[in-house]
Amino acid sequence: IQRADPAWYRGLTLVLTFLCYTSYHLSRKPISIVKSQLHPNCSALGPNPHNDSNSSTWCSWAPFDGDNYKELFGALDNAFLVAYAIGMFISGIFGERLPLRYYLSGGMVLSGLFTALFGLGYFWDIHVLWYFIVMQVCNGLVQTTGWPSVVACVGNWFGKGKRGLIMGIWNSHTSVGNILGSLIAGAWVSSAWGLSFVVPGIIIAVMGIICFFFLVECEWCDPEHSVTPGSVGSMDRSDSPKEPAEEPEAISFLGALRIPGVVEFSLCLLFAKLVSYTFLYWLPLYIVNVAHFGAKEAGDLSTLFDVGGILGGIFAGLISDYTGGRATTCCVMLVVAAPVVSSMLIVCGALVNGPYALITTAVSADLGTHESLKGNAKALSTVTAIIDGTGSIGAALGPLLAGLISPTGWNNVFYMLIAADVLACLVGPSSAGLVLLPWIFKRSLSQPDRRERRWAGGQHVLVSG
């Protein structure tokens, strides 16, 4: 295949961005695996070999050796997630104004640095809570470079016709990263838990360097191509070279909020991501406490949720492409997920992560190239950041609530997750009204011939409900 072939670049973009974001999630997962090792059941290991005391916390890692260890774990989670949520709203603005290749690769190298520094606390024998908190905050901020960048790159190269299916398959990087992160972290969690962070840190930094040298962020960015920014995802090429059109200005934050559907889907994602990230950060510890498995076995078993997430993302993308109803697909899957939140990890992962994957990928890309933008492709990163940033607020709330509620019983945590799952398709965070149901109703009334319009010109015309 000749290098000038756009199909070569589309394939390269898919593979590179897949590997890049796999490494992002790979580097986030170790904290959930290592928690059970920072505060294990020391009584099962016998008496304290260092003195005559038979303390039940002699093998724990200070400062997580006290009775408040769950609150401290919650503080670690929220240090990352709150920084991530705040940084995400800013990150999209930078992503529209800086070269995505530099922005993405720089963020990956820095993320590798802070992930590794967290693990080095083991080898440096650090027992100060603030050290680990600062590493989490810094890592949360630099990891916001990832999602807006990779979605913008993929959205730049692919049109809307099969975007749901393509991005559903592509979005499996989230679950693949979680699975690999669990397995890699689990390999060292019982012997030297610092390596559970250092190795993923090295992996994401190396991927950042590869991204810097090989990623082509958009079709019109390559000098061998002649496609203008207004033709995002176009599959056609002219026989003779044309000068690229003048690049449009990046959209403002408020301008992105005015795009129809951005607010509705952002609110939906807030609750969907609350459920998903609670499982991400607390499922291994739950398995250890309830099923009394070891840290490695619990980490391996928790990957079933992510296996379901891979299947759910592909299924949601395929169905939404076929029906033309992104919002309807999300709403139905979230409602069905509620009864199985506390059981059947694979099914739960599919039904929860399916809408999560659809909103953060295909929906974000559709809205970032909405017809109201009149061909301006400079909204992808900002729209993606707004939607995922709002969702990240829920991602921060979920583990925090789990840490506060779990001392009253794990059943109460699952009741919270069920409520959040239902709220994902019913109400916004301010209880101002319905979110997805008005969107579905409005789109149904305005598009009586939706299936005919959907394939007009070989592409989706609107994000329909």
Secondary structure, 3 states (H helix, E strand, C coil): CCCCCHHHHHHHHHHHHHHHHHHHHHHHCHHHHHHHHHCCCHHHHCCCCCCCCCCCCCCCCCCCCCCCHHHHHHHHHHHHHHHHHHHHHHHHHHHHHCCHHHHHHHHHHHHHHHHHHHHHHHHCCCCCHHHHHHHHHHHHHHHHHHHHHHHHHHHHHCCCCCHHHHHHHHCCHHHHHHHHHHHHHHHHCCCCCCHHHHHHHHHHHHHHHHHHHHCCCCHHHCCCCCCCCCCCCCCCCCCCCCCCCCCCCCCCHHHHHCCCCHHHHHHHHHHHHHHHHHHHHHHHHHHHHHHCCCHHHHHHHHHHHHHHHHHHHHHHHHHHHHHCEHHHHHHHHHHHHHHHCCCCHHHHHHHHHHHHHHHHHHHHHHHHCCHHHCCCCCCHHHHHHHHHHHHHHHHHHHHHHHHHHHHHCHHHHHHHHHHHHHHCCCECCCCCCECHHHHHHHHHHHCCCHHHHHCHHHCCCCCEC
